[in-house]
Amino acid sequence: MDQKEKTILFLSPVFKQMIWGGERLETDWHYEIPGPGTGECWAISAHPNGDCVVREGEYAGKTLSQLWEEEPALFGNFENAESPKLDRFPLLTKIIDAKSDLSIQVHPDDAYAKAHENGSLGKTECWYILDCAPNATLVIGHNAKDKDDLTAMIKEGRWDEFIREVPVKKGDFIQVDPGTVHAIKGGIMLLETQQNSDITYRVYDYDRLSDGKPRQLHVEQSIDVITVPARPAKDCVKEAADLPKDERNLLISCPYYQVWKIDVEKGISFPQDRPFLIMSVIAGEGKIGGQPIHRGDHFILPCGYGEVALQGQMEIIAASI
């Protein structure tokens, strides 16, 4: 098959307005956003709360969840996957524009979510920092030494004692396992790869009001699922800005996904040997198999795509299971 005729699933993002969102998805990324306070671009998603539509080609107009059900061969049928047959598209890719701080939050694992959230998946996620101010920080982890300490700090509102901030810069990579207390701070823009889940427990929301009311907190669930003690701060952030060019640089491999960074300079070619491969162009522009792609494009290379040929000057985050 001619490379140009191979199926590439380009998806149209779904946007979410949030209390902490901004306008940079329009001004910096040139997306058509629904209005001010747009905090999230769901770029690759088959979740009921935001199901992306294929924008062109043979499957134009179909949602990703439809394709998952109707065309399982596109996703490898999971015959060779180590995991059992999956009942939904497993991953979700977002760009997050935090104009102000997100709530202090935590996600459950699969077992807790299945039992307490109507069969939902848990939420393991990871972040690649696209942009942030000098001296930026993120909340990752906490300072409680045991469960009693944790419970007391939360119930008594001792947030300055409880919350742990770590410094980050553009190009840093952070894995956020279930049970990790975390919050994206204002001024940070990042790309998130996560399980296909929309379950978040808010521990603390700075007493903010939304439509005149405080947003719902999930204190008991949070205490249930927070890991104590937290992972050491020094183990939480990985530098990923200046990696070897024209190589697939593995950022993380965990039971739910693998994520790579590809900095294309002279060109790179490799086989698409995964059940599917998600790609997000986060900087620059170039071509895939002769087809133009540029910053802000998100697409899936299906099973059996064959050789992936990338040319141009661009940075890509790729993910699969």
C-alpha positions in Angstrom: 0.0 0.0 0.0 1.3 3.5 -0.8 2.3 5.4 2.3 0.0 8.2 1.5 -3.0 5.9 1.3 -2.5 4.5 4.7 -5.2 5.3 7.3 -4.3 7.9 9.8 -7.1 8.8 12.3 -7.0 12.6 12.7 -9.3 13.6 15.5 -11.1 16.9 16.3 -10.6 17.8 20.0 -13.3 18.4 22.6 -12.9 21.5 24.8 -13.8 22.0 28.4 -14.4 25.3 30.2 -13.1 25.3 33.7 -13.0 27.7 36.7 -9.2 27.7 36.4 -8.9 27.7 32.6 -7.5 30.4 30.2 -7.4 31.4 26.6 -4.1 30.0 25.5 -5.6 27.1 23.6 -6.8 29.7 21.2 -4.1 32.3 21.3 -1.1 29.9 21.4 -2.5 26.8 19.7 -5.1 28.4 17.3 -7.9 26.0 18.3 -11.5 27.2 18.1 -12.4 27.2 21.8 -15.9 27.7 23.2 -14.9 30.8 25.1 -12.9 32.3 28.0 -11.8 29.9 30.7 -11.2 27.0 28.4 -8.9 24.8 30.5 -8.8 21.4 28.7 -8.4 20.2 25.2 -9.4 16.5 25.0 -7.3 15.7 22.0 -7.6 11.9 21.8 -10.7 10.7 23.7 -13.4 8.0 23.6 -14.8 8.9 27.0 -18.6 9.6 27.2 -17.8 13.1 28.7 -15.8 14.0 25.5 -15.8 11.6 22.5 -13.6 12.9 19.7 -14.7 12.7 16.1 -12.6 11.7 13.1 -12.1 14.8 11.0 -11.3 13.4 7.6 -10.9 10.3 5.4 -12.7 7.0 5.3 -14.1 7.3 8.9 -14.9 11.0 8.9 -17.7 11.9 11.3 -17.4 8.7 13.4 -16.5 9.0 17.1 -13.5 7.2 18.5 -15.8 5.1 20.7 -17.8 4.1 17.6 -14.6 3.0 15.8 -13.5 1.0 18.9 -16.8 -0.9 18.7 -17.2 -1.2 15.0 -13.6 -1.5 13.7 -11.6 -3.4 16.3 -9.0 -4.4 13.7 -7.9 -0.8 13.7 -6.8 -1.3 17.3 -5.2 -4.7 16.9 -8.1 -6.6 18.3 -5.8 -6.9 21.3 -4.9 -10.5 20.2 -1.3 -9.8 21.1 -1.8 -7.6 24.0 -0.7 -8.8 27.5 -3.9 -7.4 29.0 -7.3 -9.1 28.6 -9.7 -7.8 26.0 -10.5 -4.2 26.9 -14.1 -2.9 27.0 -13.2 0.6 26.0 -10.5 2.6 24.3 -7.9 2.7 27.1 -6.2 6.0 26.9 -7.0 9.7 26.9 -4.7 12.6 25.7 -5.3 16.2 26.9 -3.7 19.6 26.7 -4.3 21.5 29.9 -4.1 25.3 30.2 -4.1 26.3 33.8 -4.6 30.1 34.1 -5.0 29.6 37.9 -4.3 26.7 40.3 -6.2 23.5 40.0 -7.6 21.9 43.2 -5.5 19.7 45.4 -6.7 16.3 44.2 -6.0 12.6 44.0 -7.2 9.8 41.7 -8.3 6.2 42.7 -6.8 3.0 41.2 -8.9 0.6 39.1 -10.0 -1.5 42.0 -11.4 1.4 44.1 -13.0 3.1 41.1 -14.7 -0.1 40.0 -16.1 -0.6 43.4 -17.1 3.0 44.2 -17.5 4.7 40.8 -19.9 2.5 38.8 -17.3 0.4 37.2 -15.1 3.3 36.0 -11.4 2.8 35.4 -9.0 4.3 37.9 -6.8 7.1 36.7 -3.1 6.8 36.2 -1.7 9.8 34.3 1.5 11.5 33.3 2.4 15.1 32.3 4.9 16.6 29.9 5.4 20.4 30.7 4.8 22.3 27.5 5.3 25.8 29.0 5.5 27.4 32.4 6.8 30.6 34.1 10.3 30.8 35.6 10.5 29.2 39.1 7.2 27.3 38.5 6.1 24.6 40.9 3.6 21.7 40.9 2.0 20.0 43.8 3.2 16.4 43.9 2.9 14.4 47.0 2.4 15.5 50.6 4.2 15.7 54.0 2.1 13.4 56.2 4.2 10.5 57.7 1.3 8.1 58.3 -2.5 7.7 57.8 -3.3 9.3 61.2 -1.1 12.3 60.4 -2.7 12.6 56.9 -6.2 12.4 58.3 -5.5 15.1 61.0 -3.8 17.5 58.5 -6.8 17.2 56.1 -9.6 17.4 58.7 -7.9 20.3 60.4 -7.2 22.2 57.2 -3.4 22.4 57.8 -2.8 22.9 54.1 0.6 24.6 54.4 1.9 21.7 56.3 0.3 19.0 54.2 0.9 20.2 50.6 4.3 19.5 49.0 5.4 21.6 46.0 8.3 20.7 43.7 10.0 22.9 41.1 9.4 22.2 37.4 10.4 23.7 34.0 9.5 23.3 30.4 10.4 19.9 29.1 9.9 18.1 32.5 8.0 14.8 32.7 6.0 13.7 35.7 4.3 10.3 36.3 1.2 10.6 38.6 0.2 7.3 40.0 -3.2 6.7 41.7 -3.0 7.8 45.3 -0.6 10.7 44.5 -1.8 14.1 45.9 -1.3 16.5 43.0 -2.2 19.9 41.5 -1.3 21.8 38.4 -0.4 25.4 39.3 -1.5 28.5 37.4 0.7 29.4 34.4 1.5 25.9 33.5 0.5 24.3 30.2 1.0 20.6 29.8 0.2 17.5 27.7 -1.4 14.7 29.8 -1.5 11.0 28.9 -3.9 9.1 31.1 -6.2 6.2 31.5 -9.7 6.7 29.9 -11.2 7.9 33.1 -12.8 11.1 34.4 -12.7 10.4 38.2 -11.0 13.0 40.4 -11.3 13.4 44.1 -10.9 17.0 45.4 -9.1 17.2 48.7 -9.0 21.0 48.9 -10.1 23.8 46.5 -8.9 27.0 48.3 -12.5 27.8 49.3 -13.2 28.9 45.8 -16.8 29.5 44.6 -18.2 28.3 41.3 -21.6 29.9 40.4 -21.7 31.2 44.0 -21.2 27.8 45.6 -18.1 25.9 46.8 -17.2 23.0 44.5 -17.8 19.5 45.8 -15.0 18.0 47.9 -14.3 14.3 48.3 -12.5 14.3 51.6 -13.4 10.7 52.8 -12.6 9.2 49.4 -9.3 11.1 49.3 -8.3 9.8 52.7 -9.2 6.3 51.5 -7.0 6.4 48.4 -4.0 8.7 49.2 -0.7 6.8 49.4 1.2 7.3 52.7 4.0 8.2 52.9 4.3 9.9 49.5 7.0 9.1 47.0 10.2 11.1 47.6 10.1 14.5 45.8 13.4 13.8 44.1 11.9 10.8 42.3 8.9 12.6 40.9 10.3 14.8 38.1 12.3 13.6 35.0 14.0 16.0 32.6 12.9 15.3 29.1 13.7 18.6 27.2 17.0 17.8 25.5 16.8 14.2 24.5 18.6 12.5 21.5 17.2 13.7 18.1 15.5 11.4 15.6 15.0 8.7 18.2 12.1 7.3 20.2 12.9 8.3 23.7 10.9 6.3 26.2 9.6 8.5 29.0 7.6 5.9 31.0 6.5 2.3 30.7 3.8 1.3 33.2 1.0 -1.2 33.2 -1.4 1.2 31.5 0.7 2.9 28.8 4.1 3.7 27.3 4.9 7.3 26.4 7.7 8.4 24.1 9.2 11.8 23.1 10.4 12.1 19.5 12.4 15.2 18.4 12.5 15.1 14.6 15.4 16.9 13.1 16.8 15.0 10.1 14.1 12.4 10.0 13.2 9.1 11.6 11.6 5.9 10.4 10.4 3.0 12.6 7.8 0.2 12.4 4.3 0.8 13.9 4.3 -2.4 15.9 1.8 -1.5 18.6 -2.0 -2.2 18.7 -2.3 1.5 17.9 0.0 4.6 18.3 -1.3 8.0 19.5 0.8 11.0 18.3 0.5 14.6 19.3 2.6 17.3 17.6 3.6 19.7 20.3 6.1 21.9 18.4 7.1 22.6 14.8 5.8 21.0 11.7 6.7 18.3 9.2 5.3 15.3 7.4 4.3 11.7 8.2 4.5 9.5 5.2 4.4 12.6 3.0 1.3 14.0 4.7 1.7 17.5 6.3 1.3 17.7 10.1 1.9 20.6 12.4 1.7 21.7 16.1 -1.7 21.0 17.5 -2.4 17.9 15.4 -3.4 14.7 17.2 -3.9 11.4 15.5 -3.8 7.7 15.8 -1.8 5.3 13.6 -3.8 2.1 13.6 -2.6 -1.5 13.9 -0.8 -2.6 10.7 0.1 0.9 9.6 3.6 -0.3 8.8 6.6 1.9 8.6 6.3 5.3 10.2 8.3 7.9 8.3 8.7 11.4 10.0 10.4 14.3 8.4 10.6 18.0 9.3 11.5 20.0 12.4 9.0 19.0 15.1 8.5 17.5 18.6 6.0 14.7 19.1 4.7 12.9 22.2 3.6 9.4 21.3 1.7 6.9 23.4 0.4 3.3 23.3 -0.5 0.4 25.6 
